[in-house]
Amino acid sequence: MDLVKRWNILAVALGTTTVVMAAKYALHHVIHFEPIEQSSLHNALISSAIFVMSFLLSATINDYKESERIPAQFASTIDDMYHDAKSIHSDYPKFDLAAFREGLLDILRQFRGGTRRDRHAVRREITDLHGSFAQMEKAGVPPNFVVKLKQQTSILSNNLYRVNYIQKIHFLPSASLLSWLIVGIVTGTLLLTNQSTAYGELAITGSITFIMVYIVRLIHVARLPFQEKGSTKDDVSLFLIREVRDYLESEGKASR
């Protein structure tokens, strides 16, 4: 079950293709109902369908590629903030570095959930860093150091808002419906077309169905780049977020 879940796109494409090929076999050998004769219009129909679906996929992939860059930027910003704070603490010991580090850890722990379900939790954790900034000012930290950290906090918020937007807003929702309609139209046409050889038409119908269903499912998965952990093989990896979190936790243990 876990294997099917992780290879969701392949499983759906193979399952749909099997059903369509069974229907084609029944229409040809059992019902003998194939009223459409093959012509050059079939090539035009299939080529047009693949072109439109490829356009939709390319538009969706752009957001997916951007989503892959965001965790790296988010993790590097957190790491940079911590090292800046560590340097500040060495010069201004009154600044509570442990509290600041714990605030950064809370942000990292909430990041995965903040990309899908509990968006407000990670935003609150980012906002809570302003308490540490106020504490820095009381400890006598120069304003330019505090301003830099506040700007980095703004970068974290921008990254999170962009992730939330990509997750929630679908590129041309009507185009998603169009992609499924295209699959239905092409598959229906192939099922009702009388081709030259029985097994050849099964292979052609199955191959085209597999490719088109695979593309549609890939579009759907790419629209939601941050899935539940282990949902598919295609969700954006957060290993850099985990590495920075582990590093900060080790720093906390070392300081005790």
C-alpha positions as CSV (number, residue, x, y, z in Angstrom):
1,M,0.0,0.0,0.0
2,D,2.8,2.4,0.9
3,L,4.5,1.5,-2.4
4,V,1.4,2.4,-4.4
5,K,1.1,5.6,-2.4
6,R,4.6,6.7,-3.2
7,W,4.4,5.8,-6.9
8,N,0.9,7.3,-7.1
9,I,1.3,8.7,-10.7
10,L,2.5,5.4,-12.2
11,A,-0.1,3.4,-10.3
12,V,-3.0,5.6,-11.5
13,A,-1.7,5.6,-15.1
14,L,-1.3,1.8,-15.2
15,G,-4.6,1.2,-13.6
16,T,-6.5,3.5,-16.0
17,T,-4.6,2.1,-19.0
18,T,-5.6,-1.5,-18.0
19,V,-9.3,-0.5,-17.8
20,V,-9.2,1.2,-21.1
21,M,-7.4,-1.7,-22.8
22,A,-10.0,-4.1,-21.4
23,A,-12.8,-1.9,-22.7
24,K,-11.1,-1.7,-26.1
25,Y,-10.8,-5.5,-26.2
26,A,-14.5,-5.9,-25.4
27,L,-15.6,-3.3,-28.0
28,H,-13.5,-5.1,-30.7
29,H,-14.0,-8.8,-29.9
30,V,-17.2,-9.0,-27.9
31,I,-19.5,-6.1,-28.8
32,H,-18.0,-5.4,-32.3
33,F,-18.8,-1.7,-31.9
34,E,-16.2,0.5,-33.6
35,P,-18.1,3.0,-35.8
36,I,-15.2,5.4,-36.4
37,E,-12.8,4.6,-39.2
38,Q,-9.1,5.6,-38.8
39,S,-8.0,8.7,-40.7
40,S,-5.4,11.4,-40.6
41,L,-7.6,13.4,-38.3
42,H,-6.7,11.0,-35.5
43,N,-3.0,12.1,-35.7
44,A,-4.1,15.8,-35.6
45,L,-6.3,15.1,-32.6
46,I,-3.6,13.3,-30.6
47,S,-0.9,15.8,-31.6
48,S,-3.0,18.8,-30.5
49,A,-3.9,17.1,-27.2
50,I,-0.3,16.3,-26.4
51,F,0.7,19.9,-27.3
52,V,-1.9,21.5,-25.0
53,M,-1.2,19.2,-22.1
54,S,2.6,19.8,-22.5
55,F,1.9,23.5,-22.3
56,L,-0.1,23.1,-19.0
57,L,2.7,20.8,-17.6
58,S,5.5,23.3,-18.4
59,A,3.5,26.2,-16.7
60,T,3.0,24.1,-13.6
61,I,6.6,22.9,-13.5
62,N,7.8,26.5,-13.2
63,D,6.1,26.9,-9.8
64,Y,7.4,23.4,-8.8
65,K,11.0,24.4,-9.6
66,E,10.6,27.6,-7.6
67,S,9.2,25.5,-4.7
68,E,12.4,23.4,-4.8
69,R,14.5,26.4,-4.3
70,I,12.6,27.8,-1.3
71,P,13.6,25.3,1.4
72,A,17.3,25.9,0.5
73,Q,16.9,29.7,0.8
74,F,14.8,29.3,4.0
75,A,17.4,27.0,5.6
76,S,20.3,29.2,4.6
77,T,18.6,32.3,6.0
78,I,18.0,30.6,9.3
79,D,21.6,29.4,9.5
80,D,22.9,32.9,8.7
81,M,20.7,34.4,11.3
82,Y,21.9,32.0,14.0
83,H,25.6,32.7,13.2
84,D,25.0,36.5,13.2
85,A,23.3,36.1,16.6
86,K,26.1,33.9,17.9
87,S,28.6,36.7,16.9
88,I,26.4,39.3,18.6
89,H,26.3,37.2,21.8
90,S,30.1,37.0,22.0
91,D,30.3,40.8,22.1
92,Y,27.1,41.4,24.0
93,P,26.7,38.6,26.6
94,K,23.5,40.0,28.0
95,F,21.7,39.0,24.8
96,D,19.9,35.6,25.3
97,L,21.3,33.5,22.5
98,A,19.6,30.3,23.8
99,A,16.1,31.9,23.5
100,F,16.8,33.1,20.0
101,R,18.1,29.7,18.9
102,E,15.0,28.1,20.3
103,G,12.8,30.5,18.4
104,L,14.7,29.6,15.2
105,L,14.2,25.9,16.0
106,D,10.4,26.4,16.5
107,I,10.3,28.0,13.0
108,L,12.1,25.0,11.5
109,R,9.9,22.5,13.3
110,Q,6.7,24.2,12.1
111,F,7.9,24.7,8.5
112,R,6.5,21.4,7.0
113,G,3.1,21.9,8.6
114,G,3.1,25.6,7.6
115,T,3.4,24.7,3.9
116,R,0.0,22.8,4.0
117,R,-2.2,22.9,7.1
118,D,-1.2,25.2,10.0
119,R,0.0,28.2,8.1
120,H,-0.5,30.6,11.0
121,A,1.7,28.6,13.4
122,V,5.0,29.2,11.6
123,R,4.1,32.8,11.0
124,R,3.5,33.3,14.7
125,E,6.9,31.7,15.4
126,I,8.6,34.2,12.9
127,T,6.8,37.1,14.5
128,D,7.9,35.9,18.0
129,L,11.5,36.6,17.0
130,H,10.7,40.3,17.5
131,G,10.8,39.7,21.2
132,S,14.5,38.7,20.8
133,F,15.1,41.8,18.8
134,A,13.7,44.0,21.6
135,Q,16.0,42.1,24.0
136,M,19.0,42.8,21.8
137,E,18.3,46.5,21.9
138,K,18.1,46.4,25.7
139,A,21.4,44.6,25.7
140,G,23.0,47.4,23.8
141,V,23.3,45.7,20.4
142,P,23.9,48.3,17.6
143,P,20.8,49.0,15.6
144,N,22.4,48.0,12.3
145,F,22.8,44.4,13.6
146,V,19.2,44.3,14.7
147,V,18.0,45.7,11.4
148,K,19.9,43.1,9.4
149,L,18.2,40.3,11.4
150,K,14.8,41.9,10.9
151,Q,15.4,42.0,7.2
152,Q,16.2,38.3,7.2
153,T,13.0,37.7,9.2
154,S,11.2,39.4,6.3
155,I,12.9,37.0,3.9
156,L,11.6,34.1,5.9
157,S,8.0,35.5,5.7
158,N,8.3,36.1,2.0
159,N,9.4,32.5,1.4
160,L,6.5,31.2,3.5
161,Y,3.9,33.4,1.8
162,R,5.2,32.3,-1.6
163,V,4.9,28.6,-0.6
164,N,1.4,29.1,0.7
165,Y,0.4,30.9,-2.5
166,I,1.7,28.1,-4.7
167,Q,0.0,25.4,-2.6
168,K,-3.4,27.2,-2.6
169,I,-3.7,28.9,-6.0
170,H,-3.8,26.6,-9.0
171,F,-2.6,27.7,-12.3
172,L,-5.6,28.2,-14.5
173,P,-8.1,25.9,-12.7
174,S,-10.2,25.7,-15.9
175,A,-7.1,24.3,-17.7
176,S,-7.1,21.4,-15.2
177,L,-10.6,20.5,-16.3
178,L,-9.6,20.9,-19.9
179,S,-6.8,18.4,-19.4
180,W,-9.2,15.7,-18.1
181,L,-11.6,16.5,-20.9
182,I,-8.8,16.0,-23.5
183,V,-8.0,12.6,-22.0
184,G,-11.6,11.6,-22.1
185,I,-12.1,12.8,-25.7
186,V,-8.9,11.2,-27.0
187,T,-9.5,7.9,-25.1
188,G,-13.1,7.8,-26.2
189,T,-12.1,8.4,-29.9
190,L,-9.5,5.6,-29.7
191,L,-12.0,3.2,-28.1
192,L,-14.5,3.7,-31.0
193,T,-12.0,3.7,-33.8
194,N,-11.6,0.6,-36.0
195,Q,-7.9,0.2,-36.5
196,S,-6.0,-2.2,-38.8
197,T,-5.0,-5.0,-36.4
198,A,-6.6,-6.1,-33.2
199,Y,-3.5,-6.3,-31.0
200,G,-2.0,-3.3,-32.7
201,E,-5.0,-1.2,-31.7
202,L,-4.7,-2.4,-28.1
203,A,-1.1,-1.4,-28.0
204,I,-1.7,2.0,-29.5
205,T,-4.7,2.7,-27.4
206,G,-2.9,1.6,-24.2
207,S,0.3,3.6,-25.0
208,I,-1.5,6.9,-25.7
209,T,-3.8,6.5,-22.7
210,F,-0.8,5.8,-20.4
211,I,1.1,8.8,-21.6
212,M,-1.8,11.2,-21.3
213,V,-3.1,10.0,-18.0
214,Y,0.5,10.1,-16.7
215,I,0.9,13.8,-17.8
216,V,-2.4,14.8,-16.2
217,R,-1.5,13.2,-12.9
218,L,1.9,14.8,-13.0
219,I,0.3,18.2,-13.5
220,H,-1.9,17.5,-10.4
221,V,1.0,16.4,-8.2
222,A,3.3,19.3,-9.4
223,R,0.5,21.8,-8.4
224,L,1.0,20.7,-4.8
225,P,4.8,20.5,-4.4
226,F,4.6,20.2,-0.6
227,Q,2.7,17.0,0.2
228,E,2.3,15.0,3.4
229,K,5.6,13.3,4.3
230,G,5.9,10.1,2.2
231,S,2.7,10.8,0.1
232,T,4.5,10.6,-3.3
233,K,8.0,10.3,-4.6
234,D,7.6,13.8,-6.1
235,D,7.1,16.0,-3.1
236,V,9.8,18.7,-2.5
237,S,12.5,17.4,-0.2
238,L,13.0,19.3,3.1
239,F,16.3,17.6,4.0
240,L,18.1,21.0,4.3
241,I,15.5,22.2,6.8
242,R,16.1,19.0,8.8
243,E,19.9,19.4,8.6
244,V,19.8,23.0,9.9
245,R,17.4,22.0,12.6
246,D,19.7,19.2,13.7
247,Y,22.6,21.6,13.7
248,L,20.8,24.1,16.0
249,E,19.7,21.3,18.3
250,S,23.4,20.1,18.6
251,E,24.4,23.7,19.3
252,G,21.9,23.8,22.1
253,K,23.2,20.6,23.6
254,A,26.8,21.8,23.4
255,S,26.1,25.0,25.2
256,R,24.6,23.3,28.2
